Amino acid sequence: MLDLGIVIVSYNTCDLLRTCLRSVYASQGDFTFKVCVVDNASPDNSAEMVATEFPQVRLIVNAENVGYPSANNQGLKAFGFGNTTNPGSHLPRFALLLNPDTELPPDALVRMLGFMEEHRDAGAAGPKLSLLDGSLDLACRRSLPTPEICFYKLIGLSRLFPRSRRFGRYNMTYLDPDQITQVGSVVGAFMLVRAEAIAQAGLMDGQFFMYGEDLDWAYRIQAAGWKIYYNPAVTVLHVKRAASRHSRRAQVEFYRAMAIFYRKHYAAQTPWWLHVPIVSAISLRQGLEQVRQALARIERGAEVRS
């Protein structure tokens, strides 16, 4: 039985993807794994690189960018996850969503699998993610964005009071980063998920495009009775937003994802006096970002004409 099915969704990150795959195949430990790369119509020959340099990878090449959750679902289905008619014993025991801008130490996978074995109540877990400057990637351990927590994030109280147990819950910045913790969610850059949890919670929600889909998945995994853990005993390098940093769509999608998540899980139970400012704040931030981008396009056009 296969221990681990690894899904990597790539978009325009050829060199980082190469480094990521090399680190995956340099992994040490007594376990079995296979890798599926789903390329979202990268214009930088990422798919060709994978086919040439990593022929052992199962490669799925999309004709267009279908978004992060939909592409991950393609990879998960390639391993047999989500097949409700014939789930069977052929499934890997665990699935790993891994971003192409990550680099694994040799013992990362075996230690994370060991953690899942020790924590039988864990539906999903993630490691400590370190940025290039050595700082903590705050997204690697999060609370679920309830209306209250979301509101503190939107109005800036999370940033102003990161050590507060009340205001710092969005990224749990009040906790010791080296403390094993049960969390609301880990980030999709490295999200190790138990097969039984996927069978109960289902696959990712394709109405998200980028951002929010990992939070939504974690919410549903916990609703099925599982726990989510942050395991800082393992540290993984994360370049962060390698595929989205040049995308004008990314920041707008962040606020769209926030609105989808809120309406899907919390809007119906939120009192009107809190619902109105939350929806207004999300809409305002999304609108301001769209205006900012429109002005930037006008400015770039003026520079070209001059």
N, C-alpha and C positions, 0 to 999 in steps of 0.2 A: 504494500500500500504506500502510495506517495505521501510524504510528510507535508510538503509545502508546494503550493502553486503561487508563483510570483507574477503579478501583473504590473507592467510598467507602461504608462501612457506617455507617449512622446509627442512633442510639438516644437520643432525648430530648435532642438538642443543637441545637435549631433555629437559634439565633442564631449559634453557632459554625460550624455547617454553612454558613450564608449567607456568613459571612466567608471560610471556606475556599473555597467555590465562586467567590466573587468574585476571590480571589487566583489560583485556577487559570485562570480565563478572562482574567486580566490578564497571563498568561504571555507572554513574548516569545521569539522565536527561530524558525528555519526548521524546523518540524516539525509534524506533524499529530497530533491527539489527539481522543478522544471520552471522555465521562464517563458512568459508570453509578452511580447511587446506589441502594443497597439499604437500605430502611428496615425496621427490626426492630420494627414495631408501636409506634412512638413515640407517647406520649400527648400530645405538645406541638405537634402540627400540623406536624412537620418535613416530612412527605410533601406536604402541601398547599402549604407554602412553596416547595418545589422545583418542583412542578408549575406554580405561578403565576409565580414569579420566574425560573426557569431552564428554560423549555420545551425547550431543546436537549438537556437531560440525559435519558438513558434512565433511567426510574424504575421500580423494582421495589418493591412494597409487600407486606410479609409480614403475615399475620393474627396472628402471634405472634412472639415473640422466639426465633429459631431458633439464636442464638449467632453469634459472630463468624466462625469459619471456614466454617460452612455458608452464611452470608450472603455472604461473600466468594466462595465457590464459585459461588453464583448469578450474581454479577456477572462472574466469569471465564468462566463458560459462556455468558453473554450476548454476550461477545466472541468466542466460539468455542473458547476454551481447554478442554482436557479432552475434546474430541471425537476419540476414538481411531479412529472409523470413517472420518472424513473431515476430517483436520487441515487440509490445503489451505493455499494462499497468502493466504487472506483474513484470516488472523490478524494482529493488530498485532504488530510486531516485539518489543514489550516490554509487560508489564503492570505497573501501579503500584497497590499497595495503599496507600491514603491515609486517615488518620483525619480525621474532621470537626473535630477540635480542633487542626488544624494550619493554619498560614498560610504561604504560599509567597512568597518574593521573586520578582520577575518573571523572573529568569534561572535559577531553580532547576531547572526541568524540562530546559531545553536543555543546561545544564551537566552534569546527571546523565546525560542521554542521551549526551553527548559522552564522559563518563567511561567508559560502557559500551562505546562504540566503540573507545576507546583500550585497554581491558582486555578483550580478546576471550575471556579465560579466566574472566571474571566471569559466574556464573550469576545473581547478585543483588548489589545494593549499596544502601547507605543513606547519607544525609547526616549531618552533625552536627545534633543536635536540641537546641535551646535552650529552657529553661523560662522562665516569665514573669519570674522574678527574674534572668535572664541566666545562670544556672548550667547546666551540662551535664546533659542527661537521660541518666543513666548507662546506660539500657537500649539506647541507640542503637548500642552496640558491645559484644558479649558473646562469651565463650567458650561452647561447648556445655557444658551442665551434666553432665559426667561424674560418676560416683559420688564421686570425690574432691572435685571442685569443689563439687558439691551439698552434700556433708557440711560443708565449710568454711563455706558460706553458711548452712546450717541452725544450726550451733552458734555463729555470730557472728564467726568469725575473719576473714571478708571485710570486715566492718565495722570490726573492731579494727585490722586491718593492711592498709589499702587500697593502700599503696605496695609491698607485698610481691609479688614475682613468683610466689610460691607460693600465698599466701592471697588475693590480689587479682584472681584470674583470672576470677571470675564476671562482673564488669563491666569487666574489663581496666583497672582504676583505676590501675595502675602505669605506663600509657602516657601520652605527651603527647597531649592531646585534639585537637591540630592536626596529628597525624601520620596520613597515609594508611596504612591497616593492613589486612592480610588478617585476618578475624575468623571466629569460629564462627557468628555470626548477627548480623543487624541486626534492628531492631524493626518490627513490622507497621504502626506508625504512618506510616512511609514506607519501603516495601520495593519497590524496582524490580527486576523479574525478567525475564530473557530468555525469549522464547517457547520456544526449544529446550530450556532447562532445565525449563520446565513440562512440555513434552512427555515428557521422560525421567523426571522425578520425580513427576508427577501433581499433582493439586490438593491443597488443604489437607485435613487429617484432621478430619472432623466429630465425632469422639468427644470432642474438646476443646470447651469452650463459650466461654471467654475465658481468655486466658493460655496460653502453651505451644505454640500452634499455629504461630507464626512460627518458634520454635526447631525444632520438628519438621520444618517445611518446609525450613528451612536445612540441617538434618541430611541430609534426603533429596536435596536439590540437590547437596550435596557428595558424597554417596555415589554420585551419578551422574557424578562427575568434574569438577564445576565448583567455582569458588572464590567466596567471599563477601567483599566489600570494604566498609570504612568510608571515606567520602570527606568529610573535614571542610572541603574547599574550598567546599562548599555548606552553608549554615546555614538551618534551617527552624525556625520557632517551634512549640512543642508545649505546649498548655495542660496536658495530662496527666490522664488518668483522668476526663475530663469526663463520660463516660457512666456510669462505674462508681463514682464517688466517693460517691454516695448509695445504692449497692446493697449490701444486707447479704450478698448472695451472692458478691460479688467476691472477698473475701479467702479464703473457703472454696474457691472455684474455683481460686485460685492454687495451693493445696496439692494439690487434686485433679489439676490439670494437671501438677504436678511428679511426682506418683505415676504418671500415665499415661505421661509421657515416660520416666521411669526404667524402668518395666516393659517398655515397648515396645522400648527401644534398649539397655539396659544390664543389666537384672536377670539375664538368662541367663548373662552372662559374669562377674558379680560374685561373689567368694568370700563364703561364708556369714558370715564374721566382719565383713565390711563391709556385706553385704546387710541383716543384722538391724538394726544401728543406723540405717541410712538409712531403711528402711521404718518403723522405730519413731519416728524423729524426725519424719518427714512426718506420720504418723498422729497423733502427739502434738500437733504444731502445728495441724493441722486440727481435732482434737478440742477444743483449748483455744479456738480461734476460734469454734467452734460454741457452746461453753459461754458465752463472753463475750457473744455475740449473744443467747443465750437470757436471760441475766441482764439485758441492756440492754432487751429487750422487756418483761420483768417490771417493771423500774424505770419504763419509760415508761407501762405500764398502771397502775401505782400512782399516778403523777403525774396521769394523766387522771382516775382515780377520786377523787383528793383535791381 
